[in-house]
Amino acid sequence: MNLILLGPPGAGKGTQAKLLEQKLNMLQLSTGDMLRAAKDKESEIGKKIKLIMAEGNLVTDEIVIELISENIDKSSKCAGFIFDGFPRTLYQADALSELMSSKNQSIDLVIEMRVDDSQLIERIVGRYSCKECGEVYHKVNRPEQKKGVCDNCENIDGFIFREDDTEEALRTRLFNYYRETSSLVGYYYAKKKLTTVDGLLPIETIHDLLYQATKNNL
Ligand code: AP5
């Protein structure tokens, strides 16, 4: 069972991927997380990635496809993959389809998370995550239960904000979503893989919907 979560920045892809991963023994493959790890290395490519991401632009197809391919190869003992933030272009979607076929696998389900653009800024500028385990929070919608302590790993060493979570970078990210990624909704609809959920519902309600849809495909 392989699932793609599709949606604009702040739609809730990462939040839902983590919840599903914990329940279904699936593995979240987030190209954003992979790139954030790569940009922190002091290499030339790391520096280039850092700049592109800070501005909210897309990293090249070649780099992300290679990252995804490496991570699929490293992880065989799971019930399936949850692709979060990948694919983001038609080229990446075709490449993923070929990659899956070469491993006798396929994409079984694509869930589009639909959220009004006006809500995204509030979500993005209020987001922070645990320095240690990456658990995602929101100042208003999902604060940690005990102030200063991560609910997931109990870290008390602090939380971090993402460099690209500014209003200006978000506008570029959103522009890139509509220019490069949103056509994938039609692409997967035509392939009969698409389901749409209302991303404005509460986190737990969306999780229940995604859990049922995913479980029905397992
Ligand atoms: P990436 O890390 O993938 O970021 P993104 O797609 O912009 O998505 P986000 O992580 O911002 O949002 P999300 O949908 O995961 O929302 P979340 O669950 O955190 O990519 C970053 C950059 O990397 C890109 O700009 C690009 O440069 C590069 N990149 C990555 N993949 C690439 C690719 N394939 N090709 C080329 N370049 C690539 O939720 C957001 C907030 O809202 C949180 O605070 C959360 O608590 C809250 N929230 C979530 N759900 C709800 C809800 N239902 N109600 C209320 N609040 C909610």
Residues whose N, C-alpha, C, O or C-beta is under 5 A from the ligand:
A	BS01	AP5	G7 P8 P9 G10 A11 G12 K13 G14 T15 Q16 T31 G32 D33 L35 I52 M53 G56 N57 L58 V59 V64 D84 G85 F86 P87 R88 R123 G126 R127 Y128 V136 Y137 H138 N141 R142 R173 G199 L200 L201 P202 I203
